[in-house]
Amino acid sequence: MQVLINAGDVSTSSAVLDHARVQVDKALKPFGDQITRVEVHLRNDSQVRATPNDKRCTIEARPAGRKPLAVSFRSDDL
């Protein structure tokens, strides 16, 4: 299973990206042979100033031979 982390416009560190990768690996390990790729997208929806729930994380999983599945969550921080 390939895990790709895309921070886009979010200011982050390698520690945050590594943490995200470890959490995805740990959560999806039981399904590792059924999932070909997971993409994590971190975004800041408010570029000018902080607003409530302006950070967004979208995770897209690509199961082998099936359509991709995606979930999204918003919060005040990553």
Secondary structure as a PSIPRED ss2 file (coil, helix, strand):
# PSIPRED VFORMAT (PSIPRED V4.0)

   1 M C   1.000  0.000  0.000
   2 Q E   0.000  0.000  1.000
   3 V E   0.000  0.000  1.000
   4 L E   0.000  0.000  1.000
   5 I E   0.000  0.000  1.000
   6 N E   0.000  0.000  1.000
   7 A C   1.000  0.000  0.000
   8 G C   1.000  0.000  0.000
   9 D C   1.000  0.000  0.000
  10 V C   1.000  0.000  0.000
  11 S C   1.000  0.000  0.000
  12 T C   1.000  0.000  0.000
  13 S C   1.000  0.000  0.000
  14 S H   0.000  1.000  0.000
  15 A H   0.000  1.000  0.000
  16 V H   0.000  1.000  0.000
  17 L H   0.000  1.000  0.000
  18 D H   0.000  1.000  0.000
  19 H H   0.000  1.000  0.000
  20 A H   0.000  1.000  0.000
  21 R H   0.000  1.000  0.000
  22 V H   0.000  1.000  0.000
  23 Q H   0.000  1.000  0.000
  24 V H   0.000  1.000  0.000
  25 D H   0.000  1.000  0.000
  26 K H   0.000  1.000  0.000
  27 A H   0.000  1.000  0.000
  28 L H   0.000  1.000  0.000
  29 K H   0.000  1.000  0.000
  30 P H   0.000  1.000  0.000
  31 F H   0.000  1.000  0.000
  32 G C   1.000  0.000  0.000
  33 D C   1.000  0.000  0.000
  34 Q C   1.000  0.000  0.000
  35 I E   0.000  0.000  1.000
  36 T E   0.000  0.000  1.000
  37 R E   0.000  0.000  1.000
  38 V E   0.000  0.000  1.000
  39 E E   0.000  0.000  1.000
  40 V E   0.000  0.000  1.000
  41 H E   0.000  0.000  1.000
  42 L E   0.000  0.000  1.000
  43 R E   0.000  0.000  1.000
  44 N E   0.000  0.000  1.000
  45 D C   1.000  0.000  0.000
  46 S C   1.000  0.000  0.000
  47 Q C   1.000  0.000  0.000
  48 V C   1.000  0.000  0.000
  49 R C   1.000  0.000  0.000
  50 A C   1.000  0.000  0.000
  51 T C   1.000  0.000  0.000
  52 P C   1.000  0.000  0.000
  53 N C   1.000  0.000  0.000
  54 D C   1.000  0.000  0.000
  55 K E   0.000  0.000  1.000
  56 R E   0.000  0.000  1.000
  57 C E   0.000  0.000  1.000
  58 T E   0.000  0.000  1.000
  59 I E   0.000  0.000  1.000
  60 E E   0.000  0.000  1.000
  61 A E   0.000  0.000  1.000
  62 R E   0.000  0.000  1.000
  63 P E   0.000  0.000  1.000
  64 A C   1.000  0.000  0.000
  65 G C   1.000  0.000  0.000
  66 R C   1.000  0.000  0.000
  67 K C   1.000  0.000  0.000
  68 P C   1.000  0.000  0.000
  69 L E   0.000  0.000  1.000
  70 A E   0.000  0.000  1.000
  71 V E   0.000  0.000  1.000
  72 S E   0.000  0.000  1.000
  73 F E   0.000  0.000  1.000
  74 R E   0.000  0.000  1.000
  75 S E   0.000  0.000  1.000
  76 D C   1.000  0.000  0.000
  77 D C   1.000  0.000  0.000
  78 L C   1.000  0.000  0.000
